[in-house]
Amino acid sequence: MSDKPFMPKATAVWLVENTKISFKQIANFCDLHELEIKGIADGDVARGIKAYNPILAGQLTREVIEECSKDTSKPLVLNKKNLDIKSEKKINKYIPLSKRQDRPDAVLWLTKNYPQLSDGQIIKLVGSTKNTVSAIRNKNYWNYSSLNPKDPVVFSFCTEFDIKKAIDKADRKIAREKKETEKKSKNITT
């Protein structure tokens, strides 16, 4: 992990606007030039950048900011204990052009073998569009007659684990809906 804060210019903007810390301290902390910090204070640099609060982000504590405001020789130190930025967003994997025409085949395979999967789940597994999935499910796809169902794992669109997880989720949803309808019909009869 680096000693540089997340979004250094935005952090510098916040520190300039909200603290009495010296330009040199901010420059050293954000790994920017002191003149750049002066430009931020003058409004010449980082005009459109929204300020990023390092206290809320866990990069600095109020105590450290107060200490550094009183003592200009003291450097700002990144709070490493609380700073744990993780990206849980799934990175879309590049699919070569030669494999993209295989997506409808994979969608057909999933709809035939696992009809309980929702359109949204199939979209996530294969990387197709909602229109394509619903057209294939309803047999309205423009090239439906030439589709051959093929396992999406073979094309590396998803893993066997991803499919199993989606099926388990779909089965739980069906069981939950079944319980709710039974409960409603029981309440109506009594």
C-alpha positions, -999 to +999 in steps of 0.1 A: +000+000+000+014+034-009+018+064+015-001+086-009-038+093-001-066+082-023-076+110-048-047+133-038-058+165-056-094+162-042-079+156-008-056+186-012-087+207-022-105+197+010-074+203+032-069+238+017-106+247+021-111+232+056-079+234+076-051+258+086-023+233+076+006+248+056+009+244+019+042+225+024+025+199+047-004+194+023+020+191-007+041+165+011+010+145+022-007+145-012+026+141-031+020+173-051+042+204-056+038+232-031+031+257-060+002+234-070-013+236-035-009+274-037-027+273-071-055+253-055-058+279-027-059+308-053-085+289-074-062+286-104-057+248-101-082+220-096-112+243-104-137+215-112-124+190-086-148+182-058-132+182-024-127+147-008-128+145+030-099+125+042-114+122+077-146+105+065-124+083+042-103+072+072-071+086+057-066+112+085-079+118+120-090+151+134-063+149+160-036+146+134-050+176+115-052+197+147-016+188+157-003+196+122-022+229+122-004+240+154+031+226+144+040+234+108+071+211+110+050+181+118+041+160+086+007+147+080+007+109+082-017+086+063-039+066+087-032+031+075-053+012+100-086+024+087-077+029+051-088-003+034-102+005-001-114-026-019-131-027-051-158-054-052-170-044-086-167-073-111-143-065-139-159-072-173-137-096-191-129-089-227-146-114-250-130-117-285-152-109-315-149-145-327-167-157-295-194-130-293-217-148-318-217-177-294-236-158-267-270-165-281-261-203-282-251-200-245-283-181-237-304-209-254-285-236-234-292-218-201-329-213-209-334-249-219-314-265-191-323-241-163-356-224-170-358-212-134-330-187-141-343-151-145-334-130-175-312-109-153-292-139-140-286-151-176-275-116-186-249-116-158-237-151-166-233-147-204-229-109-208-258-106-232-286-080-234-321-082-219-337-080-254-316-109-267-324-131-236-361-124-237-363-129-275-345-163-272-367-174-243-399-164-263-384-180-295-387-146-313-349-142-318-341-132-354-318-162-360-335-187-336-337-215-361-299-216-365-291-215-328-275-246-312-276-248-274-240-248-261-226-247-225-214-211-216-186-226-196-171-240-228-169-204-242-155-191-209-185-167-204-188-179-168-177-207-145-195-238-134-195-223-099-212-191-112-240-212-128-245-233-096-247-201-075-273-186-099-293-218-099-293-220-061-304-184-058-332-190-084-343-221-065-344-203-032-365-175-048-390-201-062-393-218-028-398-185-011-425-175-036-442-209-032-443-205+006-458-170+003-486-182-021-493-212+003-495-187+032-518-164+012-541-193+002-542-206+037-552-171+050-580-169+024-595-203+033-595-195+071 
